[in-house]
Amino acid sequence: MNTPAPPSSLLSVRNLAAGYGQVPVLDSISLDIFPGEFVALVGSNGAGKTTLLRALSGLLAATSGTIHFKGQALEHSTPDTIFRHGIVQVPEGRQLFPRMSVQDNLLMGAYRRSDSAAVSADLENVYALFPTMGERRRQLAGSMSGGEQQMCAMARAIMARPLLLMVDEMSLGLAPIVVDQLMEDLTNIRRKGVTILLVEQDIHLALSAADRAYVLETGHITREGPASELINDPELQRAYLGV
């Protein structure tokens, strides 16, 4: 039986299962994200974090369970429909168009929008939020550093006016000083009223910034709660932080 979603939740997932072909990856995943929150989903490589994001984005069909966003069932919706509802993902690996300029990449985030004046205004707002992107607007995206490309991917997602921004492995392959800047950028995005779901293998990074967190292990949620409590959990410290 599916537990009903809390009435105030933005995203509510109940008993979600998904996988690839005959290989199950996620089993009975249940979680809630409330408007304005910064939620972390943490776990080791291979735990199923990216698979969950793919299921939430409609890129992978759920085999059972429900996904409600603003009270509307989305578990059988197409990626385009989910995108239109305001769920926008920054994918692992950034997936920019390397031979297009930074500005053209950003405008791709608004490709479904027809409000051209608002798009132009949002572009300037994004440049204010990410000054480096304003400086690089004519540069080919593929010629930038890894950190700048990650910034561009986040800025492109903002151009879609997300209600829920899902960021997959933001820190992957980047130097700590770059990651610190990206986390500051993500915090500023949250201050603009965007709800954040950060999926991270770097558990300390994610728990240091989030309000609440879920721990995913081999396709199951094994722990959840305030991030400030989970970061001090002795078992998590032993398993993930080497303490």
N, C-alpha and C positions, 0 to 999 in steps of 0.2 A: 504494500500500500504506500502511495506517495504522500508524504507529509505536506500539508498545505504551506504555501509560501507566506512569510510574514507580509502583511499588507503594505508596509512601508519600504520593502526591499526594491531595489532597482533591478538587480539580477538575482534570480532564484533558480538553483539547480537541484533536482531531486532524483536520486537513484539512477544517475546517468551511467550508461555503459556504452563503450565504443571500442573499436579495434580495427584491424586491417585484415580483410578476408576472414580466415578462420582463426586468426590470432587475436584473442582478447587483450586489451591494454588497460582500459578503465573499467572499474567495477563498483557500482553503487556509490557514485560520487554525489555528495550533497553539500551545497555551500550557498551562502547569501552574501551579497554585496549591497550596501546601502548608499544612497546618494551622498556624494561628497567625500566618501571614504578613500583611503589609500590602503589597499589590501595586497598582501604578498602571498604568492603561492610558491613554496620552496620545496626542494627535494633534490636528490642526486641525479646525475645523468642517467636517463633511461627510466625514470620514475613514471613518466607519462604526462609531464607538464605540457609539452608542445602538443601532444595528442588532445589534451583537454581544450587548449586554445583553438585547435582546428575544429573540434566539435562545437564549441561555442560560436565560432565564426561561420559554421555551415559548410566548411570545407571537407568535413568528415561526418558521415551520417551516424547518428546515435542508433545503437541497436535496441536500447530501452531507456526509459526515464524521461524526464521533462526538463525543459529550459523555458523559464518565463522571464521576460524583460518588460518592465513597466506593466506587469500583469498580463501580458500577451504571450501565448505559447509560440515558441520559435523553433522547437526541436525538429520540425520537418520543413523549415524555411530554407530558401536558397541563400547563398552568401550575399547576393545583391540585396535581397530583402532585409537581411540582418544588418548589413551596412547602412541601409536607408533608415533603419530604426535607431541608429546612433552607436552601434558597437563597431569600433574601429581598432584594427590590430597593427602594431609595429612588429613585423615578423623578425624572427631570428635571421641574421645574415643581411638585414636591411632591405635587400631586393630593390635597390634603386635602378634607374635607367642610366647607366654609366656614361653614355655618349650624349646625354641631354644635359642642359644647364641645370644648375641648382633651382633657378626660378621655374623652369619648365617641370622639374620633378615636383616642386611644391604645388604647382597648378594641377598636376595629376591627382592630387588629393581632393581637389574640388571638381573633378570631372563630371560628377553627377549633379552638380548645382547649376542652376540657371540664373541665379541672382548675381549678375556680373559686377554690379557696383559693390555689393557686399563682399564678393570674392576679392576684389581689389583692396577693399578696406581691411579684410582679414589678412591679406598678404602683407600689408604694412604692419599690422599688429604682430604677425609672426616674426617679421624682421626685427621688431622692437623686443620681442621675447628672446629671439636668437640672433643677436647682432652679428655674429660670425657669418650667418647665412646671408644677411644683407650685404656684407662685404664680398661674399663669394657668389652672388646671385648670377653672374655671367659665366662662372667657371663650370667646366664639365664636372658632373657629380663624381664620376669615376676617378678623377685626378686628385680628390681630396684625401685627407688622412682617414683612418678608420673611425676615429672619434667624431670627425666632422661629418662623415657619412651617416653615422648613427644619429647625430643631431638633425641632419637633413631628413632622415626617415621619420623622426619624431615630429618635426615641423610639418612634413607632408601630411601626417595623420591629423594634425590639428586643423589643417585646411578643410578637412571633412566635417568640422564641427561635431566632434564625438561627444556623446553623453558618457560613454564608458570607453576609456582608452586602455587597451590590453598591450603590454610591452613584454616581448619574449626575449629573455637572455640579453638584456641591455649591455651588460658588462663584458660579454664574451670577447676575449682576445684584446682587450684594451688595457692600457696602463692605468694604475690606480688614480693618478691625478686627473686623467680624462674622465674616468668613471665618476669621480666626485663632482665634476662640473655637470655631467649628464644628470646625476641625481638631483643637483640643485635645480636644473632645468625642469625636471619632472615634478619637483615640489612646487615650482612656480606655476606649472600647468595646473596642478591640483588647486592652487590658490585662485585660479581663474574659474573654478567651479566644475572642473572635469573630474569625474570619478576615475580612479586608477586601479588597475589590476596589474601588478608587476610579477612576472614569472621569472624566477632566478635560481641558478645553481649556487650562487654566492649567498649563502643563507644569512651571514652577518650583515652584509650590505642591505639586503631586503628588509630584515627585521629591524635594522636601525632606523629605517625611514617610515615603515608602515604603521598603521593604526592596529590592524588585526592581521592574522596570518593563518594559512592552512599549510600543513605539512603533508606532502604526497609521497608515498612509498609504494613501489610496485603496483601502481594503479589504484591505491586506496588512500583515502584521507585518514591519517593516523593520529593527528593532533590538530587542534584549532584553538584560537584564543587571542587575547591581546598580544601584540608583538613584543611588548616590553616584558611580558612574563615568559614567552617562549624563548626569547634570547637568553634567559637565565635558567632554562630548564637543563638540569645536569645531564640527562640522557641525550638531549639534542647537542649539547656542548661536546659530549664525547663522540657522538656520531658524525657531526658535521664541522665542528670548530677545532677539533684536536685538543680539547681541554681535558 
